Amino acid sequence: MNAITNHMPTAELQALDAAHHMHPFTTGDEIAAKGARVITGADGVMLRDSDGNQILDAMAGLWCVNIGYGRHELAEVAARQMRELPYYNTFFMTTHVPAIALSQRLAELAPEGMNHVFFAGSGSEANDTNIRMVRTYWDMKGKPSKKVIISRHNAYHGSSVGSGSLGGMSGMHAQGGMPIPDIHHIGQPNWWAEGGDMTPEDFGLMRAQELEQAINEMGEDRVAAFIAEPVQGAGGVIVPPSTYWPEIQRICDKYEILLIADEVICGFGRTGEWFGSTTMGIRPDIMTIAKGLSSGYQPIGGSIVSDEIATVINSGEFNHGYTYSSHPVASAVALENLRILDEEGIITKVRETTAPYLKSKWEALLDHPLVGEANIVGMMGSIVLTPHKESRAAFKSDVGTVGYICRERCFANNLVMRHVGDRMIISPPLVITEGEIDTLIERAVKSLDECHATLK
Ligand code: PLP
């Protein structure tokens, strides 16, 4: 059999892909009809495809390539670690240097009082850990009835049965027997779509108070934890009104509900701080991490937990773990990624220079006739496409049709911008320069214009 390489014609690669490769969150028929775009290489913020196009990746892969593509230091660390100790686990009274070093570094970076890490292979696995950890914590504290975890509609916490249940994606819940028991969902702080005549501040407060209502309805002795992304990502980059998080924090404190901040997207500089919790001013008990932890160069996730939770969990045996928890190669690569983020001042530069620059350009898109709202925090942003800005109307066609057209125009213009319904979202590598931001905006405007023209 001939080797399959980047040098094969695109159509041949696409045919083989359609024949054998099942894609996540994709309709197989569409892959068979159109063929998937074949990505062959990448450098900085640019992807290359098999037809030689240079595509600006305004999504950093799946929100993860924070330090950008092509950092050979990470490849070298991986190769060195593979030669030295390619694999060992940390079950049954063993450990290794990459696990020790990475957990120590994460404890330094995390908010005060969060000095312990349980590793996983992904964000989904880490959130599954969290489900078991918070329920075990309350069991061990002698409060076994505290089992319910409250989350939000349109949240995304992963795709395993547990983490998909925590998430609030109705399309996911419709398949495969989710949600599991004792997960409860409240409303999301999406003012544009659901705020009606309320001010954003009143709406944010109202949505936060749904947590208190749920706790009171179920009884505080049944509720274990509340989980949320500091800024919803896959739901459409929904930045909560300023009143939202302070009220959530007040309620969690009042009723002794653990607060799990899902930092899988927001962590490691995406919001201009090491963690989105800092940007939003919250004090979580657990933070879910993945993606930017290794900039996607290796699959790794984890849960950073408070000293209080670690003390309780460590007092017994936590019957949980994955073969690839604390994988030495993934841990070594993550550590090198954290070194680069820190020593090159990448997060400081985002906060002080490039994110303010992107914000000014992104908000100027409001002048476009299709754009009704522009949200942005650090290096994650959304615009909402609307036929009528003043009434915040949605398009009459199926929700998402216009967003889909816009996304396809972006692809044609060599820009990866994703759509969630009729929201267009970006999350570029943190190393994007001002010149590259200009290119991103130029390609976005061209795509918006072309999308607008198709609607006339
Ligand atoms: N949590 C959040 C907030 C995410 O955005 C994601 C993935 O997009 C996950 C969890 C799941 O992470 P993974 O895909 O690594 O399992």
Residues whose N, C-alpha, C, O or C-beta is under 5 A from the ligand:
A	BS01	PLP	S122 G123 S124 E125 Y156 H157 G158 E229 G233 D262 V264 I265 A290
